[in-house]
Amino acid sequence: MSSKRAIRRRMCGDKVRFASLQEALSARRDMAVNGVDVTHLNAYRCRHCRSFHLGHMPSGILYQIRQRLEARA
C-alpha cells in the first residue's frame, strides 16, 4: 500500500505548480503562442498540493467534446 506522501509525489512531484488558475491559463496561452498544440491541455486544481497544474483532459471528457462538435457540423 502506498503512503499518501508517495501518492502525492507521484501525482504532482514533477509538475509545474501555479498559484492561481489565471497563471496556469496564461502559461497555456504562452505555450500556444510558441507553437505548442495545447488543445488537449486543461488547467486544474490538484487535490494533493492545492496548486494548479496543466494536464491532459480525461479521455471521457475529450470524447464528449468531440461528439458535441461533430453534432454541430
N, C-alpha and C positions, 0 to 999 in steps of 0.2 A: 504494500500500500504506500502510495506517495504521500509525502507530507505536504501541507499547504504551502510551505516555502518552496518546495521543489516544483509544485504545480505553478506557482506564481512566476518562478524563474523561467520555466519552460514557456509559459504563455506570453510574457511580456519582457523577458530579460534583455533581448537584443533589439527590441523595437524602439523607435524614436518616440519619446514622450512629448506631448504638447500640453500646455497648461489649460488651454481652452479649445472649444470647438472651432472658434474663429481662426486660431493659429493653425489647427490641423487643416482646415479648408483652404487657408492661404498657402500652406505648403503644397497642397494638392494642385492648386492653381499654378504655382510656380513650376511644378513638375510638368504640367500640361504646356506651359509656355516654352519649356525646354525640350519639347518634343516627345515626352513620355506619354504613352497611352494610359490614361487614368480612368477610363470609363468603368473599370472593374473595381476601383478603389472606393472605399467607404470610410468616413470618419466615425469613430465610435468611442464611447467611454468604456475603459477597461474596468471590469468589476474587481480586479485584483489590486491594481495600483491607483485607481480612481483618476488617472490621467487619460488623455485622449490619444488614440493611435489611428494610423491609416492601415486598412487591411482589405482583403478581398471580401466581397459580399458573399453570403451563403448561397450555394447553388440554387436552392429553392426560391429565393427572392429573385435571383437573376432570371430564372425560368418564368416567374410571374411577370416580370418587366417585359421580357421578350414576347410573351403571349399577348400582353396589352398592346404593345407596339404593332404586332402583326394584325391584331384585330382592327386597329385604326387604319391600316393601309388598305 
